Amino acid sequence: MKKYFIISLPLLIIHFISCNVQPEKNELKYFPVNDLNGVITQTGIQLDKNISDDGNGSIKIETAKPLVVQLYLIDDVKVDDTQVVYEANIKSNDLKGQAYLEMWCVFKDKGEYFSRGFDSIISGDEDWKTIRTVFNLEKGERPDQIKLNVVVNGVGTIWIDDIHLSKI
């Protein structure tokens, strides 16, 4: 019995170490949200210099109905055979419902496909929290554009800051 334990222990240790290794993320785009330059939706939003995760400003969205805010359109990302990760820091105040990130990958010949971060949401009153959504690209699938949105499925106020688009 001791012989099996000695052999199994190193394998068990290697297994636990390999489970904790995170895949390397390579940043494709970063939007620090110091201003509203490049933000597609300009109505119903404002730059908030007082409430910010990094101290330089955030996009404040106050809404009395569910809405989709189109943040950025990226057309110079050349990736395939990878996971594209869209993440941002979000804060909420009196949000009745939830908010999450939405990413659309546009392919000229195939149409538009989306990924929604239903498993990474914010609601109620929450301090800054990083939420994300992931889009899996197969070999040869290269989006011509990537659209980054935030969906507020409810009413209340959210702030969004430090927006990253990365690949794994």
Kinemage of the C-alpha trace (Angstrom):
@kinemage 1
@onewidth
@group {chain A} dominant
@subgroup {mainchain}
@vectorlist {calphas} color= white
{ca met a 1} P 0.000 0.000 0.000
{ca lys a 2} L 2.815 2.449 0.787
{ca lys a 3} L 4.360 1.846 -2.621
{ca tyr a 4} L 1.184 3.104 -4.378
{ca phe a 5} L 1.020 6.178 -2.179
{ca ile a 6} L 4.600 7.144 -3.004
{ca ile a 7} L 3.942 6.810 -6.728
{ca ser a 8} L 0.558 8.594 -6.570
{ca leu a 9} L 1.666 11.585 -4.498
{ca pro a 10} L 3.973 13.084 -7.167
{ca leu a 11} L 1.294 12.607 -9.820
{ca leu a 12} L -1.267 14.279 -7.578
{ca ile a 13} L 1.052 17.239 -6.942
{ca ile a 14} L 1.704 17.664 -10.684
{ca his a 15} L -2.043 17.539 -11.333
{ca phe a 16} L -2.778 20.307 -8.797
{ca ile a 17} L 0.040 22.501 -10.095
{ca ser a 18} L -1.134 22.149 -13.701
{ca cys a 19} L -4.723 23.032 -12.707
{ca asn a 20} L -3.523 26.367 -11.311
{ca val a 21} L -1.620 27.408 -14.450
{ca gln a 22} L -3.593 30.146 -16.201
{ca pro a 23} L -3.428 30.503 -19.984
{ca glu a 24} L -1.482 33.542 -21.122
{ca lys a 25} L -3.604 36.538 -22.119
{ca asn a 26} L -2.358 38.874 -24.826
{ca glu a 27} L -4.006 42.270 -24.889
{ca leu a 28} L -5.422 43.306 -28.248
{ca lys a 29} L -7.065 46.613 -27.263
{ca tyr a 30} L -7.382 48.666 -24.101
{ca phe a 31} L -9.844 51.481 -23.469
{ca pro a 32} L -9.063 53.267 -20.181
{ca val a 33} L -12.251 55.400 -20.439
{ca asn a 34} L -10.608 58.752 -19.700
{ca asp a 35} L -12.994 60.401 -22.167
{ca leu a 36} L -15.860 59.463 -24.479
{ca asn a 37} L -13.789 59.520 -27.701
{ca gly a 38} L -14.602 56.482 -29.798
{ca val a 39} L -17.708 55.514 -27.811
{ca ile a 40} L -20.443 54.740 -30.339
{ca thr a 41} L -23.566 55.427 -28.264
{ca gln a 42} L -23.417 59.031 -27.088
{ca thr a 43} L -26.974 59.518 -25.806
{ca gly a 44} L -27.934 58.404 -22.313
{ca ile a 45} L -24.327 58.182 -21.137
{ca gln a 46} L -21.878 60.587 -19.564
{ca leu a 47} L -18.259 60.708 -18.508
{ca asp a 48} L -18.002 60.564 -14.718
{ca lys a 49} L -14.659 61.918 -13.481
{ca asn a 50} L -15.623 61.445 -9.802
{ca ile a 51} L -16.475 57.730 -9.815
{ca ser a 52} L -13.821 55.643 -11.505
{ca asp a 53} L -11.991 52.402 -10.836
{ca asp a 54} L -8.659 53.845 -11.960
{ca gly a 55} L -9.310 57.454 -10.910
{ca asn a 56} L -9.365 58.823 -14.474
{ca gly a 57} L -13.046 58.609 -15.362
{ca ser a 58} L -15.723 56.085 -16.262
{ca ile a 59} L -18.825 55.849 -18.410
{ca lys a 60} L -21.945 56.402 -16.317
{ca ile a 61} L -25.199 54.927 -17.586
{ca glu a 62} L -28.465 55.818 -15.839
{ca thr a 63} L -31.505 54.140 -17.318
{ca ala a 64} L -35.220 53.840 -16.610
{ca lys a 65} L -35.597 50.969 -19.088
{ca pro a 66} L -33.486 48.073 -20.429
{ca leu a 67} L -30.998 49.109 -23.092
{ca val a 68} L -27.885 48.167 -25.027
{ca val a 69} L -25.024 50.663 -25.073
{ca gln a 70} L -22.662 50.260 -28.016
{ca leu a 71} L -19.226 51.094 -26.677
{ca tyr a 72} L -16.503 50.412 -29.245
{ca leu a 73} L -16.117 49.031 -32.755
{ca ile a 74} L -12.784 47.428 -33.543
{ca asp a 75} L -11.881 46.640 -37.128
{ca asp a 76} L -8.145 46.069 -37.000
{ca val a 77} L -7.932 42.869 -34.926
{ca lys a 78} L -6.369 39.994 -36.832
{ca val a 79} L -6.958 36.852 -34.772
{ca asp a 80} L -8.181 33.306 -35.306
{ca asp a 81} L -7.932 29.937 -33.563
{ca thr a 82} L -8.163 31.508 -30.106
{ca gln a 83} L -10.487 32.724 -27.396
{ca val a 84} L -11.236 36.441 -27.499
{ca val a 85} L -11.935 37.830 -24.020
{ca tyr a 86} L -13.828 41.081 -23.453
{ca glu a 87} L -13.674 42.275 -19.862
{ca ala a 88} L -14.367 45.484 -17.995
{ca asn a 89} L -14.696 46.803 -14.489
{ca ile a 90} L -18.286 47.649 -13.610
{ca lys a 91} L -19.981 49.183 -10.573
{ca ser a 92} L -23.740 49.377 -9.967
{ca asn a 93} L -26.117 51.434 -7.844
{ca asp a 94} L -29.745 50.432 -7.269
{ca leu a 95} L -29.704 48.258 -10.379
{ca lys a 96} L -32.976 46.365 -10.480
{ca gly a 97} L -32.113 43.664 -12.955
{ca gln a 98} L -28.631 42.967 -14.230
{ca ala a 99} L -25.922 44.226 -16.526
{ca tyr a 100} L -23.491 42.141 -18.569
{ca leu a 101} L -21.055 42.440 -21.457
{ca glu a 102} L -21.916 41.549 -25.043
{ca met a 103} L -19.408 41.015 -27.858
{ca trp a 104} L -20.298 40.683 -31.530
{ca cys a 105} L -17.879 39.223 -34.074
{ca val a 106} L -18.696 40.298 -37.626
{ca phe a 107} L -17.616 38.144 -40.562
{ca lys a 108} L -18.124 39.641 -44.054
{ca asp a 109} L -19.178 36.363 -45.648
{ca lys a 110} L -20.849 34.641 -42.670
{ca gly a 111} L -22.726 37.337 -40.768
{ca glu a 112} L -22.628 38.409 -37.118
{ca tyr a 113} L -22.319 36.185 -34.055
{ca phe a 114} L -22.423 37.167 -30.410
{ca ser a 115} L -21.223 36.161 -26.988
{ca arg a 116} L -23.042 37.353 -23.876
{ca gly a 117} L -21.624 37.180 -20.371
{ca phe a 118} L -24.688 35.742 -18.643
{ca asp a 119} L -22.405 33.964 -16.172
{ca ser a 120} L -20.560 37.184 -15.307
{ca ile a 121} L -23.087 39.863 -14.311
{ca ile a 122} L -23.606 42.734 -11.916
{ca ser a 123} L -26.817 43.771 -10.151
{ca gly a 124} L -28.139 45.650 -7.118
{ca asp a 125} L -25.523 47.743 -5.322
{ca glu a 126} L -22.048 46.410 -6.091
{ca asp a 127} L -18.611 47.942 -5.875
{ca trp a 128} L -16.152 47.622 -8.763
{ca lys a 129} L -16.145 44.118 -10.170
{ca thr a 130} L -14.479 42.657 -13.261
{ca ile a 131} L -16.945 40.921 -15.569
{ca arg a 132} L -16.285 39.252 -18.911
{ca thr a 133} L -17.516 37.370 -21.912
{ca val a 134} L -15.553 35.037 -24.194
{ca phe a 135} L -15.871 34.273 -27.915
{ca asn a 136} L -14.253 31.092 -29.290
{ca leu a 137} L -12.728 31.404 -32.753
{ca glu a 138} L -11.875 28.290 -34.740
{ca lys a 139} L -8.882 28.039 -37.058
{ca gly a 140} L -9.510 30.220 -40.105
{ca glu a 141} L -12.305 32.235 -38.431
{ca arg a 142} L -11.122 35.840 -38.526
{ca pro a 143} L -13.649 38.518 -37.633
{ca asp a 144} L -13.620 41.645 -39.783
{ca gln a 145} L -14.996 43.658 -36.855
{ca ile a 146} L -15.584 43.193 -33.156
{ca lys a 147} L -18.302 45.186 -31.396
{ca leu a 148} L -18.140 45.736 -27.639
{ca asn a 149} L -21.431 46.482 -25.887
{ca val a 150} L -22.797 46.588 -22.361
{ca val a 151} L -26.370 45.416 -21.808
{ca val a 152} L -28.455 46.802 -18.964
{ca asn a 153} L -31.360 44.407 -18.562
{ca gly a 154} L -33.224 46.423 -15.956
{ca val a 155} L -33.252 49.915 -14.459
{ca gly a 156} L -30.701 51.768 -12.367
{ca thr a 157} L -27.154 53.092 -12.686
{ca ile a 158} L -23.908 51.459 -13.742
{ca trp a 159} L -20.392 52.707 -14.343
{ca ile a 160} L -17.976 50.966 -16.706
{ca asp a 161} L -14.203 51.451 -16.735
{ca asp a 162} L -10.955 49.791 -17.848
{ca ile a 163} L -12.193 47.904 -20.900
{ca his a 164} L -9.899 45.194 -22.259
{ca leu a 165} L -10.019 42.980 -25.332
{ca ser a 166} L -7.531 40.121 -25.114
{ca lys a 167} L -6.819 36.749 -26.659
{ca ile a 168} L -5.858 33.508 -24.966
